């Protein structure tokens, strides 16, 4: 039987950390091959030929990392940002997770 316990036990925390470090070291070749490999995947919104917004990010390890999302002030509150996010969700094949940074 598996038992789950909530605890702040530092000794157990250190043990888990040690296991993770050992595992990560065993995977270093795989990680080294992929650590800096990413594909830029940007999406832009235009009104005619005028750039009015965009989503800038990259794909890494089947994750989409959104770094920047911007919509020109004149075009805000018109669902353009939402449509850019939908473009991200619909486009890159194989994406399983999304990472969005909160920037103020």
Buried (B, 14 or more C-beta within 10 A) or exposed (E): EEEEEEEEEEEEEEEEEEEEEEEEEEEEEEEEEEEEEBEEBBBEBEEEEEEBBBBBBBBBEEBBBBBEBBBBEEBEEEEBBEBBBEBBEEEBEEBEEEEEEEEE
